[in-house]
Amino acid sequence: MAEPLKGLRVLVVEDEYLIASWIEDILNAAGCVVAEPITHLAQAQEAARENAYDAAVLDINLRGERVYPVAEILSEREIPYFFVSTYQANDLPAGYQGRAKLGKPLKSEQLLQTLSSLVSAPV
């Protein structure tokens, strides 16, 4: 599974340090290139606007702020992403209910499979 992910530049937006570190470690071990995970909405918006990514992993709730403005930027730039959250899919705004979403706690296999499917899906 790691081969399709090798060299993939992934934006990780997660405000819980242990979860962010774990996601980063799993993705790095799979060959992805992950900058330090971003924990604040404003920083995530800037990164999504200005940096080159192949995909993104987004926690929905960032210290009480929703990540949807980052998702909008990624959509405009045609960068695929999925959500990780304790929220249920039907709790998402209508425009995001069809997006891939993994529940917490995550399993490494789920994370890698979802990312692999996301980047190999036809555009």
N, CA, C and O atoms as a DFTB+ gen file, in Angstrom:
492 C
 N C O
     1  1       0.815      -1.199       0.000
     2  2       0.000       0.000       0.000
     3  2       0.851       1.251       0.000
     4  3       0.416       2.271      -0.535
     5  1       2.029       1.225       0.567
     6  2       2.835       2.429       0.710
     7  2       3.289       3.001      -0.636
     8  3       3.493       4.209      -0.755
     9  1       3.449       2.146      -1.648
    10  2       3.988       2.623      -2.921
    11  2       3.177       3.760      -3.551
    12  3       3.778       4.740      -3.992
    13  1       1.838       3.679      -3.615
    14  2       1.087       4.793      -4.218
    15  2       1.191       6.086      -3.411
    16  3       0.910       7.166      -3.930
    17  1       1.590       5.979      -2.156
    18  2       1.666       7.159      -1.294
    19  2       3.064       7.767      -1.249
    20  3       3.250       8.860      -0.714
    21  1       4.026       7.080      -1.797
    22  2       5.407       7.553      -1.723
    23  2       5.550       8.920      -2.395
    24  3       5.199       9.096      -3.561
    25  1       6.071       9.877      -1.634
    26  2       6.300      11.223      -2.142
    27  2       5.074      12.124      -2.123
    28  3       5.167      13.299      -2.476
    29  1       3.938      11.595      -1.719
    30  2       2.706      12.372      -1.672
    31  2       2.822      13.468      -0.620
    32  3       3.152      13.192       0.534
    33  1       2.553      14.710      -1.015
    34  2       2.614      15.855      -0.087
    35  2       1.248      16.016       0.559
    36  3       0.257      16.311      -0.109
    37  1       1.214      15.814       1.890
    38  2      -0.063      15.783       2.606
    39  2      -0.118      16.878       3.665
    40  3       0.782      17.015       4.493
    41  1      -1.196      17.651       3.617
    42  2      -1.489      18.637       4.642
    43  2      -2.269      17.934       5.747
    44  3      -3.291      17.298       5.486
    45  1      -1.785      18.049       6.980
    46  2      -2.492      17.485       8.130
    47  2      -2.922      18.641       9.024
    48  3      -2.095      19.412       9.510
    49  1      -4.238      18.745       9.231
    50  2      -4.802      19.783      10.086
    51  2      -5.507      19.068      11.237
    52  3      -6.573      18.477      11.061
    53  1      -4.894      19.134      12.410
    54  2      -5.397      18.421      13.594
    55  2      -4.917      19.152      14.832
    56  3      -3.725      19.431      14.964
    57  1      -5.831      19.469      15.746
    58  2      -5.451      20.256      16.919
    59  2      -5.058      19.425      18.143
    60  3      -4.554      19.983      19.118
    61  1      -5.272      18.124      18.117
    62  2      -4.864      17.275      19.235
    63  2      -3.470      16.745      18.946
    64  3      -3.265      15.994      17.993
    65  1      -2.513      17.142      19.779
    66  2      -1.098      16.862      19.532
    67  2      -0.817      15.377      19.310
    68  3      -0.139      15.017      18.347
    69  1      -1.316      14.529      20.168
    70  2      -1.020      13.098      20.038
    71  2      -1.586      12.509      18.755
    72  3      -0.931      11.700      18.097
    73  1      -2.795      12.911      18.399
    74  2      -3.392      12.413      17.159
    75  2      -2.627      12.954      15.960
    76  3      -2.342      12.214      15.018
    77  1      -2.295      14.233      15.988
    78  2      -1.540      14.847      14.886
    79  2      -0.196      14.156      14.705
    80  3       0.199      13.854      13.579
    81  1       0.501      13.907      15.791
    82  2       1.810      13.241      15.726
    83  2       1.674      11.818      15.195
    84  3       2.498      11.358      14.405
    85  1       0.635      11.134      15.635
    86  2       0.408       9.767      15.180
    87  2       0.122       9.742      13.677
    88  3       0.689       8.924      12.952
    89  1      -0.757      10.636      13.207
    90  2      -1.054      10.707      11.774
    91  2       0.218      11.009      10.989
    92  3       0.494      10.377       9.969
    93  1       0.980      11.972      11.467
    94  2       2.238      12.335      10.798
    95  2       3.176      11.132      10.721
    96  3       3.755      10.868       9.668
    97  1       3.330      10.413      11.811
    98  2       4.215       9.246      11.833
    99  2       3.752       8.172      10.857
   100  3       4.566       7.608      10.126
   101  1       2.460       7.886      10.838
   102  2       1.914       6.865       9.935
   103  2       2.144       7.265       8.479
   104  3       2.575       6.447       7.666
   105  1       1.858       8.516       8.156
   106  2       2.024       8.975       6.774
   107  2       3.489       9.009       6.369
   108  3       3.829       8.618       5.252
   109  1       4.358       9.468       7.252
   110  2       5.786       9.470       6.939
   111  2       6.300       8.053       6.714
   112  3       7.093       7.816       5.803
   113  1       5.853       7.116       7.537
   114  2       6.276       5.718       7.376
   115  2       5.801       5.140       6.049
   116  3       6.436       4.237       5.503
   117  1       4.696       5.650       5.528
   118  2       4.165       5.196       4.237
   119  2       4.842       5.902       3.063
   120  3       4.540       5.616       1.904
   121  1       5.757       6.824       3.364
   122  2       6.492       7.512       2.303
   123  2       5.948       8.881       1.947
   124  3       6.459       9.532       1.036
   125  1       4.922       9.327       2.651
   126  2       4.370      10.657       2.388
   127  2       5.309      11.736       2.920
   128  3       6.148      11.486       3.786
   129  1       5.147      12.916       2.391
   130  2       5.878      14.092       2.865
   131  2       4.876      14.940       3.635
   132  3       3.923      15.469       3.062
   133  1       5.102      15.066       4.946
   134  2       4.182      15.798       5.800
   135  2       4.956      16.883       6.529
   136  3       5.897      16.599       7.270
   137  1       4.552      18.125       6.314
   138  2       5.116      19.207       7.121
   139  2       4.512      19.063       8.514
   140  3       3.606      18.255       8.719
   141  1       4.997      19.823       9.447
   142  2       4.444      19.754      10.797
   143  2       2.931      19.961      10.743
   144  3       2.458      20.889      10.086
   145  1       2.169      19.106      11.427
   146  2       0.713      19.284      11.421
   147  2       0.317      20.678      11.908
   148  3       0.971      21.265      12.769
   149  1      -0.766      21.185      11.336
   150  2      -1.249      22.525      11.655
   151  2      -2.423      22.403      12.620
   152  3      -3.311      21.571      12.435
   153  1      -2.413      23.251      13.658
   154  2      -3.401      23.134      14.721
   155  2      -4.406      24.277      14.782
   156  3      -5.390      24.178      15.515
   157  1      -4.195      25.349      14.041
   158  2      -5.069      26.524      14.099
   159  2      -5.677      26.810      12.723
   160  3      -5.035      26.613      11.692
   161  1      -6.915      27.275      12.731
   162  2      -7.648      27.523      11.494
   163  2      -6.944      28.529      10.588
   164  3      -6.791      28.262       9.397
   165  1      -6.515      29.666      11.107
   166  2      -5.887      30.701      10.269
   167  2      -4.617      30.167       9.607
   168  3      -4.378      30.430       8.429
   169  1      -3.805      29.422      10.352
   170  2      -2.586      28.842       9.775
   171  2      -2.931      27.814       8.705
   172  3      -2.261      27.730       7.676
   173  1      -3.969      27.041       8.949
   174  2      -4.380      26.023       7.981
   175  2      -4.887      26.666       6.694
   176  3      -4.611      26.172       5.601
   177  1      -5.628      27.764       6.822
   178  2      -6.109      28.468       5.634
   179  2      -4.935      29.000       4.814
   180  3      -4.921      28.878       3.589
   181  1      -3.962      29.584       5.486
   182  2      -2.786      30.112       4.794
   183  2      -2.028      28.988       4.088
   184  3      -1.642      29.126       2.927
   185  1      -1.821      27.891       4.787
   186  2      -1.104      26.760       4.187
   187  2      -1.862      26.214       2.983
   188  3      -1.258      25.919       1.952
   189  1      -3.175      26.077       3.106
   190  2      -3.991      25.549       2.009
   191  2      -3.952      26.463       0.791
   192  3      -3.994      25.993      -0.346
   193  1      -3.871      27.770       1.030
   194  2      -3.821      28.746      -0.068
   195  2      -2.455      28.789      -0.745
   196  3      -2.374      28.927      -1.965
   197  1      -1.382      28.673       0.037
   198  2      -0.054      29.015      -0.470
   199  2       0.892      27.856      -0.735
   200  3       1.901      28.040      -1.414
   201  1       0.601      26.684      -0.226
   202  2       1.536      25.570      -0.376
   203  2       0.991      24.526      -1.342
   204  3      -0.215      24.433      -1.572
   205  1       1.901      23.749      -1.897
   206  2       1.524      22.691      -2.832
   207  2       1.296      21.387      -2.061
   208  3       2.190      20.898      -1.371
   209  1       0.105      20.842      -2.187
   210  2      -0.248      19.569      -1.551
   211  2      -0.907      18.679      -2.575
   212  3      -1.521      19.146      -3.534
   213  1      -0.765      17.375      -2.350
   214  2      -1.456      16.395      -3.173
   215  2      -2.757      15.942      -2.530
   216  3      -3.659      15.458      -3.214
   217  1      -2.852      16.101      -1.203
   218  2      -4.037      15.684      -0.458
   219  2      -3.980      16.296       0.936
   220  3      -2.956      16.836       1.356
   221  1      -5.109      16.198       1.644
   222  2      -5.165      16.741       3.003
   223  2      -6.039      15.871       3.894
   224  3      -6.998      15.237       3.453
   225  1      -5.664      15.870       5.169
   226  2      -6.414      15.198       6.218
   227  2      -6.862      16.298       7.180
   228  3      -6.024      16.990       7.759
   229  1      -8.168      16.465       7.356
   230  2      -8.699      17.591       8.116
   231  2      -9.533      17.151       9.308
   232  3     -10.525      16.439       9.152
   233  1      -9.134      17.571      10.485
   234  2      -9.990      17.449      11.664
   235  2     -11.052      18.531      11.539
   236  3     -10.731      19.657      11.156
   237  1     -12.296      18.226      11.847
   238  2     -13.366      19.201      11.646
   239  2     -13.345      20.308      12.695
   240  3     -13.528      21.480      12.367
   241  1     -13.125      19.943      13.942
   242  2     -13.193      20.916      15.032
   243  2     -11.783      21.284      15.487
   244  3     -11.075      20.469      16.080
   245  1     -11.387      22.525      15.202
   246  2     -10.065      23.021      15.598
   247  2     -10.243      24.042      16.707
   248  3     -10.492      25.219      16.447
   249  1     -10.118      23.597      17.911
   250  2     -10.247      24.489      19.074
   251  2     -11.522      25.326      19.016
   252  3     -11.509      26.528      19.281
   253  1     -12.616      24.666      18.665
   254  2     -13.906      25.337      18.621
   255  2     -14.257      25.978      17.290
   256  3     -15.379      26.456      17.118
   257  1     -13.329      26.000      16.345
   258  2     -13.602      26.550      15.009
   259  2     -13.704      25.393      14.017
   260  3     -12.975      24.408      14.125
   261  1     -14.598      25.519      13.066
   262  2     -14.776      24.468      12.053
   263  2     -13.792      24.671      10.903
   264  3     -13.452      25.800      10.551
   265  1     -13.350      23.575      10.336
   266  2     -12.312      23.568       9.311
   267  2     -12.853      23.832       7.904
   268  3     -12.085      23.818       6.943
   269  1     -14.128      24.067       7.769
   270  2     -14.732      24.201       6.444
   271  2     -14.112      25.286       5.551
   272  3     -14.052      25.080       4.339
   273  1     -13.649      26.422       6.077
   274  2     -12.976      27.382       5.186
   275  2     -11.717      26.784       4.524
   276  3     -11.392      27.126       3.388
   277  1     -11.029      25.911       5.225
   278  2      -9.858      25.235       4.646
   279  2     -10.331      24.279       3.551
   280  3      -9.731      24.207       2.479
   281  1     -11.404      23.550       3.828
   282  2     -11.956      22.626       2.834
   283  2     -12.366      23.374       1.567
   284  3     -12.174      22.869       0.461
   285  1     -12.925      24.562       1.719
   286  2     -13.319      25.356       0.547
   287  2     -12.100      25.733      -0.294
   288  3     -12.133      25.643      -1.521
   289  1     -11.035      26.150       0.368
   290  2      -9.810      26.515      -0.350
   291  2      -9.264      25.300      -1.096
   292  3      -8.884      25.400      -2.262
   293  1      -9.227      24.155      -0.419
   294  2      -8.724      22.936      -1.054
   295  2      -9.595      22.546      -2.245
   296  3      -9.084      22.131      -3.286
   297  1     -10.898      22.679      -2.091
   298  2     -11.802      22.361      -3.207
   299  2     -11.544      23.268      -4.396
   300  3     -11.484      22.803      -5.534
   301  1     -11.390      24.560      -4.138
   302  2     -11.104      25.513      -5.214
   303  2      -9.809      25.161      -5.937
   304  3      -9.696      25.344      -7.150
   305  1      -8.832      24.656      -5.184
   306  2      -7.543      24.303      -5.765
   307  2      -7.508      22.863      -6.277
   308  3      -6.478      22.392      -6.759
   309  1      -8.647      22.169      -6.167
   310  2      -8.778      20.783      -6.615
   311  2      -7.797      19.848      -5.909
   312  3      -7.231      18.943      -6.522
   313  1      -7.608      20.081      -4.622
   314  2      -6.768      19.228      -3.786
   315  2      -7.704      18.317      -3.004
   316  3      -8.523      18.809      -2.228
   317  1      -7.607      17.008      -3.187
   318  2      -8.516      16.102      -2.488
   319  2      -8.237      16.084      -0.986
   320  3      -7.101      16.254      -0.545
   321  1      -9.290      15.875      -0.223
   322  2      -9.159      15.839       1.238
   323  2     -10.242      14.946       1.824
   324  3     -11.241      14.633       1.177
   325  1     -10.014      14.549       3.060
   326  2     -11.048      13.870       3.822
   327  2     -10.990      14.340       5.260
   328  3      -9.998      14.909       5.716
   329  1     -12.088      14.082       5.965
   330  2     -12.218      14.522       7.345
   331  2     -11.912      13.388       8.316
   332  3     -12.146      12.216       8.021
   333  1     -11.389      13.758       9.472
   334  2     -11.293      12.860      10.616
   335  2     -11.996      13.585      11.764
   336  3     -11.714      14.750      12.045
   337  1     -12.909      12.878      12.418
   338  2     -13.687      13.559      13.447
   339  2     -14.535      12.572      14.226
   340  3     -14.781      11.453      13.778
   341  1     -14.972      12.996      15.384
   342  2     -15.955      12.227      16.140
   343  2     -17.362      12.556      15.664
   344  3     -18.312      11.876      16.051
   345  1     -17.516      13.582      14.836
   346  2     -18.829      13.953      14.289
   347  2     -19.333      12.824      13.387
   348  3     -18.546      12.106      12.770
   349  1     -20.633      12.687      13.325
   350  2     -21.256      11.745      12.409
   351  2     -21.383      12.415      11.041
   352  3     -21.432      13.642      10.952
   353  1     -21.437      11.619       9.987
   354  2     -21.535      12.172       8.630
   355  2     -22.759      13.070       8.481
   356  3     -22.695      14.075       7.772
   357  1     -23.876      12.732       9.135
   358  2     -25.074      13.555       8.997
   359  2     -24.999      14.841       9.822
   360  3     -25.898      15.678       9.740
   361  1     -23.921      15.010      10.626
   362  2     -23.695      16.261      11.349
   363  2     -22.979      17.297      10.481
   364  3     -22.900      18.469      10.848
   365  1     -22.464      16.868       9.345
   366  2     -21.729      17.769       8.458
   367  2     -22.709      18.631       7.666
   368  3     -23.836      18.215       7.396
   369  1     -22.268      19.842       7.294
   370  2     -23.107      20.660       6.408
   371  2     -23.390      19.908       5.107
   372  3     -22.603      19.059       4.689
   373  1     -24.498      20.219       4.485
   374  2     -24.954      19.495       3.289
   375  2     -23.870      19.351       2.225
   376  3     -23.752      18.288       1.616
   377  1     -23.089      20.381       1.992
   378  2     -22.065      20.333       0.953
   379  2     -20.911      19.384       1.234
   380  3     -20.102      19.111       0.348
   381  1     -20.831      18.882       2.458
   382  2     -19.709      18.018       2.835
   383  2     -20.135      16.605       3.210
   384  3     -19.282      15.769       3.510
   385  1     -21.420      16.323       3.199
   386  2     -21.892      15.017       3.652
   387  2     -21.420      13.864       2.779
   388  3     -21.359      12.729       3.251
   389  1     -21.088      14.122       1.534
   390  2     -20.605      13.065       0.664
   391  2     -19.103      12.830       0.757
   392  3     -18.585      11.889       0.157
   393  1     -18.404      13.670       1.499
   394  2     -16.947      13.546       1.650
   395  2     -16.573      12.344       2.500
   396  3     -17.313      11.947       3.401
   397  1     -15.425      11.777       2.204
   398  2     -14.909      10.696       3.040
   399  2     -14.659      11.244       4.437
   400  3     -14.154      12.355       4.599
   401  1     -15.019      10.451       5.449
   402  2     -14.820      10.852       6.833
   403  2     -14.482       9.618       7.645
   404  3     -15.185       8.608       7.601
   405  1     -13.398       9.720       8.382
   406  2     -13.024       8.656       9.301
   407  2     -13.333       9.089      10.714
   408  3     -13.103      10.240      11.086
   409  1     -13.853       8.167      11.502
   410  2     -14.131       8.457      12.899
   411  2     -12.883       8.289      13.746
   412  3     -11.939       7.592      13.374
   413  1     -12.909       8.941      14.880
   414  2     -11.837       8.769      15.856
   415  2     -12.358       7.805      16.907
   416  3     -13.531       7.884      17.273
   417  1     -11.535       6.905      17.401
   418  2     -10.116       6.757      17.114
   419  2      -9.886       6.133      15.739
   420  3     -10.658       5.298      15.269
   421  1      -8.811       6.566      15.125
   422  2      -8.426       6.092      13.793
   423  2      -7.621       4.810      13.889
   424  3      -7.003       4.516      14.912
   425  1      -7.643       4.064      12.815
   426  2      -6.749       2.911      12.658
   427  2      -5.823       3.249      11.501
   428  3      -6.252       3.842      10.511
   429  1      -4.572       2.878      11.620
   430  2      -3.593       3.232      10.591
   431  2      -3.991       2.693       9.219
   432  3      -3.812       3.376       8.210
   433  1      -4.530       1.471       9.176
   434  2      -4.926       0.889       7.896
   435  2      -6.029       1.724       7.237
   436  3      -6.012       1.935       6.025
   437  1      -6.994       2.199       8.045
   438  2      -8.072       3.038       7.513
   439  2      -7.517       4.335       6.942
   440  3      -7.896       4.767       5.853
   441  1      -6.621       4.939       7.693
   442  2      -6.026       6.207       7.270
   443  2      -5.327       6.046       5.925
   444  3      -5.552       6.832       5.004
   445  1      -4.487       5.036       5.815
   446  2      -3.724       4.833       4.580
   447  2      -4.612       4.414       3.420
   448  3      -4.410       4.864       2.292
   449  1      -5.595       3.557       3.684
   450  2      -6.499       3.124       2.620
   451  2      -7.350       4.288       2.103
   452  3      -7.553       4.428       0.897
   453  1      -7.840       5.112       3.014
   454  2      -8.656       6.259       2.603
   455  2      -7.831       7.237       1.788
   456  3      -8.289       7.732       0.759
   457  1      -6.624       7.517       2.239
   458  2      -5.752       8.422       1.496
   459  2      -5.401       7.852       0.132
   460  3      -5.429       8.571      -0.867
   461  1      -5.075       6.589       0.081
   462  2      -4.741       5.936      -1.189
   463  2      -5.923       5.996      -2.161
   464  3      -5.749       6.305      -3.340
   465  1      -7.111       5.703      -1.663
   466  2      -8.316       5.747      -2.514
   467  2      -8.575       7.167      -3.008
   468  3      -8.966       7.383      -4.155
   469  1      -8.349       8.115      -2.127
   470  2      -8.607       9.519      -2.458
   471  2      -7.710       9.999      -3.599
   472  3      -8.183      10.646      -4.533
   473  1      -6.439       9.688      -3.526
   474  2      -5.508      10.194      -4.540
   475  2      -5.503       9.364      -5.807
   476  3      -5.014       9.823      -6.839
   477  1      -6.035       8.154      -5.755
   478  2      -6.075       7.337      -6.968
   479  2      -7.425       7.421      -7.673
   480  3      -7.597       6.857      -8.754
   481  1      -8.377       8.118      -7.069
   482  2      -9.704       8.275      -7.674
   483  2      -9.594       9.151      -8.915
   484  3      -8.836      10.121      -8.926
   485  1     -10.347       8.813      -9.963
   486  2     -10.331       9.671     -11.152
   487  2     -10.911      11.039     -10.827
   488  3     -11.851      11.157     -10.041
   489  1     -10.344      12.062     -11.436
   490  2     -10.796      13.435     -11.189
   491  2     -11.973      13.775     -12.066
   492  3     -12.491      14.890     -11.999
